Amino acid sequence: MIQAWVSLDSERARAAADRIDAAPVAGPLAGLPVGVKDVIDVAGWPTGCNSPLEAGRIATVTAKAVQRLEAAGAIVVGKTVTTEYAFTEPGPTRNPHDFARTPGGSSSGSAAAVADFHVPIALSTQTGGSTIRPAAYCGIVGYKPPYGWMPSEGLRYLAPSLDTIGLHARTVADIARVAAIMEDCAFSTTLSEAPRFALLRPTPAETEPAMIEAIAGAVLALRAAGASVRQSELPAYSAELDAAHRVVMAVEVARGFATFDPDRRARLSDSLRGFIERGERIAGDELAPAQAVVARAKAKLAAFAGEILIGPPAAGEAPAGLASTGSSIFNRLWSLLHVGAITVPVTAGPNGMPLGLQLVDPAPAGTGLISAAAFAEQAFAQTQPHSSGRAA
């Protein structure tokens, strides 16, 4: 049992399907079953945020992103497990490829449900690495749009200037089809010419040998498919950027929980409560330099115009055990810089677990990310691991 779902409602899903069948015109997503991470509101469903403090809360208004999907004919079949308030305290979900390993977080249930063939699409969120990392661990495609392009009304915010609703799917084509509806734009999965990639160096010291080998193999496959790949010395994973993310996030998390009285705060996990306290201690003279770091880093991204940045989406295979969802150091800077990111499976590691490649469009409103990911997906087609396909 991978325990990907908080709640399922087959009767509601069947009723929605009957309405779609009776409609005179079918929407572009007619009948598509979708899972929704349990920090995103769907009217009539509970939004529990994996916290006893939210028990009994039923949403009265559907999040705008979900509204767009339902208007196109998609059917919400259930709410997927999240970590506590989309922070770090894990839920019960297990990795479909190995039940003794984490599926990642905070979008644990969404990634596992898609990887285990429960649904073809599930909504996720990302504040640090909560869409990209679980997708990488579960061997699927994870997409974090550029900040501001996916409507976020109806999301239980953790850090509003970072939070982004994203998607999990098994193919880039499915991401393109659904993201076009949610972002109200068109995406192509074809290119008139091979993309140009920049491989980011250095990568974090935590990068495992198997991931380094997988990235090297990915580069060879991309070049063999006709793409150019150059190495870059952008300090993409510098301690300065990562520290800035933690400052900005801590301040916003503290603000978001400021209304919690002592009794309610005492019922939060130690990790979340400690992060709130950290944010409360941060003064303006610490926040301002962090924001300056962001401004300088965004300016540096202009040097990569027309290229797609690539690197690891995680340290390596999904870690053993369920006490942690893994490190988001490979993803946090892209959330901080508000750019789009996507991960696609590449191969399997020494323990048979998936390893992927993270692609980033450095342009704030770039449109080349999904087509580049489709190119990479095709290039890696012969090396991708097969999903376990286990049933929950």
PLY file of the C-alpha trace (Angstrom):
ply
format ascii 1.0
element vertex 392
property float x
property float y
property float z
element edge 391
property int vertex1
property int vertex2
end_header
0.00 0.00 0.00
1.59 3.28 -1.05
-1.03 5.35 0.80
-1.13 8.16 -1.75
-4.67 9.35 -1.01
-6.29 11.24 1.84
-9.78 10.96 0.39
-11.44 9.46 -2.66
-15.04 9.90 -3.84
-16.02 7.49 -6.61
-19.68 8.54 -6.56
-18.80 12.19 -7.08
-16.39 11.24 -9.87
-19.04 9.12 -11.61
-21.58 11.94 -11.35
-19.07 14.33 -12.94
-18.42 11.80 -15.70
-22.16 11.48 -16.37
-22.48 15.26 -16.70
-19.60 15.31 -19.17
-21.14 12.50 -21.19
-24.43 14.42 -21.36
-22.82 17.68 -22.43
-23.34 18.66 -26.08
-19.68 19.60 -26.50
-16.78 17.79 -24.87
-14.01 19.85 -23.29
-10.35 19.30 -24.21
-9.75 17.32 -21.00
-13.11 15.49 -21.00
-13.04 12.58 -18.55
-9.43 13.07 -17.45
-9.08 11.82 -13.83
-7.03 14.14 -11.65
-5.67 14.03 -8.11
-5.35 17.25 -6.11
-2.77 17.82 -3.40
-4.44 18.29 -0.04
-3.39 21.92 0.39
-5.50 22.99 -2.61
-9.21 23.62 -2.13
-11.94 21.76 -4.00
-15.45 22.73 -2.96
-17.13 20.02 -0.92
-13.87 18.23 -0.16
-11.82 18.53 3.04
-8.50 20.37 2.87
-6.62 18.74 5.72
-2.99 19.85 5.06
-1.92 16.67 6.92
-2.58 18.40 10.23
-5.07 17.64 13.01
-5.59 21.39 13.26
-7.47 21.33 9.93
-9.69 18.36 10.77
-13.28 18.93 9.68
-12.49 21.87 7.40
-14.48 21.56 4.17
-13.67 23.89 1.29
-16.54 26.02 0.05
-14.82 27.42 -3.05
-12.75 25.51 -5.61
-9.23 26.78 -6.31
-9.00 28.67 -9.59
-6.47 26.21 -11.05
-8.87 23.34 -10.38
-11.78 25.36 -11.76
-9.95 25.62 -15.07
-9.39 21.88 -15.19
-12.99 21.07 -14.36
-14.25 23.57 -16.94
-12.17 21.68 -19.51
-13.78 18.39 -18.49
-11.26 16.97 -16.02
-12.64 15.02 -13.05
-11.22 15.34 -9.54
-11.20 11.84 -8.08
-9.54 12.60 -4.75
-7.11 14.52 -2.57
-3.50 13.34 -2.34
-1.28 13.19 0.72
0.91 16.17 1.55
3.47 16.70 4.25
2.25 18.83 7.14
1.19 22.18 5.62
3.50 21.35 2.67
6.55 21.72 4.93
8.82 18.81 5.92
6.94 16.51 8.32
6.19 13.40 6.21
2.88 11.72 5.68
2.38 7.94 5.28
3.00 7.73 1.51
5.57 5.26 0.22
7.55 5.14 -3.01
5.85 2.82 -5.54
9.22 1.48 -6.68
10.27 0.48 -3.14
7.86 0.71 -0.23
10.77 1.17 2.19
11.77 4.47 0.53
10.34 7.97 0.56
8.41 9.26 -2.45
9.77 12.73 -1.64
7.78 15.71 -0.47
5.88 17.72 0.06
3.79 16.51 -2.89
4.23 12.91 -1.79
0.82 11.53 -2.68
0.58 13.25 -6.05
3.89 11.84 -7.27
3.20 8.34 -5.94
-0.35 8.23 -7.33
0.85 9.15 -10.82
3.85 6.82 -10.68
1.64 3.92 -9.58
-0.88 4.53 -12.41
-3.78 5.62 -10.17
-4.26 8.82 -12.21
-2.43 10.28 -15.22
-2.29 13.79 -13.71
-2.03 15.16 -10.18
-1.68 18.70 -8.91
1.33 19.47 -6.74
2.88 22.56 -5.17
6.44 23.79 -4.76
7.94 26.21 -2.27
11.41 24.68 -2.26
11.51 21.40 -4.17
8.11 19.87 -3.53
7.18 19.14 -7.15
10.53 18.40 -8.78
12.08 16.16 -6.11
9.12 13.75 -5.66
8.82 13.41 -9.42
12.51 12.53 -9.66
12.28 10.00 -6.83
9.18 8.34 -8.33
10.39 8.29 -11.94
7.78 10.60 -13.47
7.63 14.08 -14.99
7.28 17.01 -12.59
6.59 20.57 -13.72
6.92 23.77 -11.71
5.69 26.69 -13.82
7.30 30.13 -13.68
5.96 31.98 -10.67
2.70 33.79 -11.32
1.61 31.87 -14.42
-0.43 29.26 -12.59
-3.33 30.77 -10.59
-2.84 30.17 -6.88
-6.15 31.36 -5.41
-7.49 28.57 -3.22
-4.06 27.31 -2.18
-3.25 27.11 1.53
-0.10 29.22 1.27
3.09 28.32 3.06
5.31 31.13 1.70
3.25 33.21 -0.75
6.12 34.72 -2.74
7.49 31.22 -3.43
4.46 28.90 -3.57
3.60 27.63 -7.04
1.00 25.05 -8.06
2.57 22.46 -10.35
1.86 19.15 -12.05
2.88 15.52 -11.95
2.39 13.28 -14.99
3.99 10.30 -16.69
4.75 12.10 -19.97
5.74 15.58 -21.05
2.86 15.54 -23.54
0.38 15.18 -20.67
2.07 18.05 -18.85
1.79 20.23 -21.96
-1.88 19.42 -22.49
-2.92 20.16 -18.91
-0.57 23.10 -18.29
-1.97 24.84 -21.36
-5.41 24.81 -19.73
-4.19 25.85 -16.30
-1.88 28.61 -17.51
-4.23 29.70 -20.30
-1.58 29.49 -23.00
-0.33 27.12 -25.68
2.64 24.78 -25.35
4.37 22.85 -28.10
6.19 19.57 -27.63
8.00 19.91 -30.97
10.97 22.04 -31.97
12.08 23.39 -35.32
15.68 22.85 -34.21
17.43 21.04 -31.38
17.58 22.99 -28.11
20.71 24.45 -26.58
21.50 23.30 -23.05
23.89 24.60 -20.39
25.05 22.06 -17.81
25.41 23.80 -14.47
28.63 23.40 -12.54
29.34 23.08 -9.72
26.60 20.90 -8.27
26.10 20.51 -4.53
28.57 18.41 -2.61
25.65 16.14 -1.66
25.38 14.87 -5.25
25.83 11.10 -5.22
28.10 9.28 -7.71
25.12 7.56 -9.33
23.50 10.92 -10.06
26.72 12.34 -11.47
26.94 9.31 -13.76
23.28 9.69 -14.75
23.78 13.35 -15.66
26.83 12.46 -17.74
24.75 9.83 -19.55
21.97 12.36 -20.08
24.42 14.80 -21.67
25.65 12.10 -24.05
22.08 11.21 -25.00
21.16 14.85 -25.62
24.21 15.38 -27.81
23.53 12.15 -29.70
20.01 13.45 -30.40
21.47 16.61 -31.94
21.40 19.09 -29.07
24.32 21.27 -28.03
25.36 21.05 -24.38
27.96 23.34 -22.89
29.25 23.43 -19.35
28.57 26.53 -17.30
30.28 27.94 -14.24
27.19 29.75 -12.93
27.32 29.31 -9.13
23.77 28.02 -9.28
23.90 26.18 -5.98
25.90 28.73 -4.01
25.42 28.89 -0.29
24.44 32.54 -0.70
21.38 31.73 -2.81
20.32 28.82 -0.66
20.64 30.90 2.49
18.56 33.64 0.89
15.78 31.15 0.16
15.71 30.00 3.77
15.51 33.60 5.02
12.67 34.62 2.69
10.76 31.41 3.32
11.16 31.55 7.10
9.84 35.11 7.27
6.80 34.27 5.18
6.05 31.02 7.02
6.19 32.90 10.33
3.74 35.48 8.99
1.40 32.77 7.76
1.18 31.14 11.18
1.15 34.37 13.19
-2.51 33.93 14.10
-1.95 30.53 15.71
-2.35 30.81 19.47
0.07 28.92 21.79
-2.23 25.90 22.09
-2.53 25.49 18.32
1.17 26.11 17.76
2.00 23.40 20.30
0.22 20.89 18.05
2.48 21.62 15.09
5.48 19.39 14.41
8.79 20.33 15.98
10.26 21.06 12.54
7.52 23.47 11.49
7.35 25.15 14.88
11.11 25.65 14.85
11.02 27.16 11.37
8.29 29.58 12.43
10.39 30.66 15.40
13.37 31.15 13.11
11.30 33.42 10.87
10.13 35.45 13.84
13.74 36.19 14.78
14.68 37.53 11.34
14.92 41.31 11.22
14.90 43.66 8.26
18.69 43.88 8.20
18.77 40.16 7.36
15.85 40.11 4.96
17.07 43.01 2.81
20.42 41.38 1.90
18.59 38.16 1.01
16.36 40.08 -1.39
19.44 41.73 -2.88
20.93 38.29 -3.53
17.80 37.38 -5.46
17.99 40.54 -7.58
21.65 39.93 -8.48
21.05 36.28 -9.33
18.12 37.12 -11.60
20.32 39.59 -13.48
22.94 36.87 -14.05
20.35 34.61 -15.67
20.17 36.99 -18.63
23.48 35.55 -19.81
21.69 32.28 -20.59
19.10 33.67 -22.98
18.00 31.02 -25.46
19.42 28.15 -23.42
17.86 25.61 -21.07
19.82 24.97 -17.90
20.24 21.35 -16.81
21.43 19.62 -13.67
20.37 17.08 -11.05
16.88 17.26 -9.56
18.00 15.54 -6.37
21.10 14.11 -4.73
20.44 10.63 -6.08
17.93 7.85 -5.62
15.08 8.25 -3.15
16.52 7.81 0.35
15.63 4.73 2.35
13.16 5.22 5.18
10.12 7.43 5.60
11.37 9.84 8.28
12.63 12.35 5.71
11.50 13.38 2.23
15.03 14.24 1.06
16.92 17.46 0.43
15.51 20.31 -1.67
18.86 22.12 -2.08
18.81 21.20 -5.78
15.50 22.98 -6.34
15.18 25.85 -3.87
17.07 28.43 -5.91
14.68 28.04 -8.87
11.71 28.56 -6.59
13.47 31.61 -5.20
14.23 32.99 -8.68
10.66 32.37 -9.92
11.69 30.50 -13.06
10.14 27.38 -14.53
11.57 23.91 -13.92
10.74 20.41 -15.05
12.27 17.00 -14.38
12.20 13.97 -16.66
13.38 10.42 -15.90
16.76 9.39 -17.28
17.71 5.96 -15.95
17.74 3.77 -12.85
20.35 3.90 -10.10
22.27 1.09 -8.40
19.26 0.14 -6.27
16.86 0.14 -9.22
15.36 3.48 -8.23
14.71 6.29 -10.75
17.19 9.05 -11.50
16.20 12.14 -13.47
17.37 15.37 -15.05
16.16 18.82 -14.01
15.66 21.38 -16.78
15.23 25.09 -16.05
14.23 27.94 -18.36
16.15 30.98 -17.06
13.72 33.39 -18.71
11.01 34.44 -16.21
8.28 33.92 -18.80
10.14 31.47 -20.99
8.19 29.25 -23.37
10.87 26.77 -24.39
10.94 24.58 -21.29
8.27 22.03 -22.16
9.44 21.52 -25.74
13.01 21.07 -24.48
11.75 18.55 -21.93
9.93 16.64 -24.68
13.16 16.56 -26.67
15.03 15.22 -23.63
12.32 12.67 -22.89
12.66 11.27 -26.40
16.45 11.23 -26.13
16.26 9.26 -22.87
13.56 6.86 -24.08
15.89 3.89 -24.13
17.29 4.48 -20.63
14.20 5.34 -18.57
13.29 2.99 -15.70
9.96 1.21 -15.86
7.32 2.00 -13.23
6.44 -0.74 -10.79
2.75 -0.32 -11.64
1.76 -1.63 -8.21
-1.76 -1.03 -7.06
-2.48 0.76 -3.80
0 1
1 2
2 3
3 4
4 5
5 6
6 7
7 8
8 9
9 10
10 11
11 12
12 13
13 14
14 15
15 16
16 17
17 18
18 19
19 20
20 21
21 22
22 23
23 24
24 25
25 26
26 27
27 28
28 29
29 30
30 31
31 32
32 33
33 34
34 35
35 36
36 37
37 38
38 39
39 40
40 41
41 42
42 43
43 44
44 45
45 46
46 47
47 48
48 49
49 50
50 51
51 52
52 53
53 54
54 55
55 56
56 57
57 58
58 59
59 60
60 61
61 62
62 63
63 64
64 65
65 66
66 67
67 68
68 69
69 70
70 71
71 72
72 73
73 74
74 75
75 76
76 77
77 78
78 79
79 80
80 81
81 82
82 83
83 84
84 85
85 86
86 87
87 88
88 89
89 90
90 91
91 92
92 93
93 94
94 95
95 96
96 97
97 98
98 99
99 100
100 101
101 102
102 103
103 104
104 105
105 106
106 107
107 108
108 109
109 110
110 111
111 112
112 113
113 114
114 115
115 116
116 117
117 118
118 119
119 120
120 121
121 122
122 123
123 124
124 125
125 126
126 127
127 128
128 129
129 130
130 131
131 132
132 133
133 134
134 135
135 136
136 137
137 138
138 139
139 140
140 141
141 142
142 143
143 144
144 145
145 146
146 147
147 148
148 149
149 150
150 151
151 152
152 153
153 154
154 155
155 156
156 157
157 158
158 159
159 160
160 161
161 162
162 163
163 164
164 165
165 166
166 167
167 168
168 169
169 170
170 171
171 172
172 173
173 174
174 175
175 176
176 177
177 178
178 179
179 180
180 181
181 182
182 183
183 184
184 185
185 186
186 187
187 188
188 189
189 190
190 191
191 192
192 193
193 194
194 195
195 196
196 197
197 198
198 199
199 200
200 201
201 202
202 203
203 204
204 205
205 206
206 207
207 208
208 209
209 210
210 211
211 212
212 213
213 214
214 215
215 216
216 217
217 218
218 219
219 220
220 221
221 222
222 223
223 224
224 225
225 226
226 227
227 228
228 229
229 230
230 231
231 232
232 233
233 234
234 235
235 236
236 237
237 238
238 239
239 240
240 241
241 242
242 243
243 244
244 245
245 246
246 247
247 248
248 249
249 250
250 251
251 252
252 253
253 254
254 255
255 256
256 257
257 258
258 259
259 260
260 261
261 262
262 263
263 264
264 265
265 266
266 267
267 268
268 269
269 270
270 271
271 272
272 273
273 274
274 275
275 276
276 277
277 278
278 279
279 280
280 281
281 282
282 283
283 284
284 285
285 286
286 287
287 288
288 289
289 290
290 291
291 292
292 293
293 294
294 295
295 296
296 297
297 298
298 299
299 300
300 301
301 302
302 303
303 304
304 305
305 306
306 307
307 308
308 309
309 310
310 311
311 312
312 313
313 314
314 315
315 316
316 317
317 318
318 319
319 320
320 321
321 322
322 323
323 324
324 325
325 326
326 327
327 328
328 329
329 330
330 331
331 332
332 333
333 334
334 335
335 336
336 337
337 338
338 339
339 340
340 341
341 342
342 343
343 344
344 345
345 346
346 347
347 348
348 349
349 350
350 351
351 352
352 353
353 354
354 355
355 356
356 357
357 358
358 359
359 360
360 361
361 362
362 363
363 364
364 365
365 366
366 367
367 368
368 369
369 370
370 371
371 372
372 373
373 374
374 375
375 376
376 377
377 378
378 379
379 380
380 381
381 382
382 383
383 384
384 385
385 386
386 387
387 388
388 389
389 390
390 391
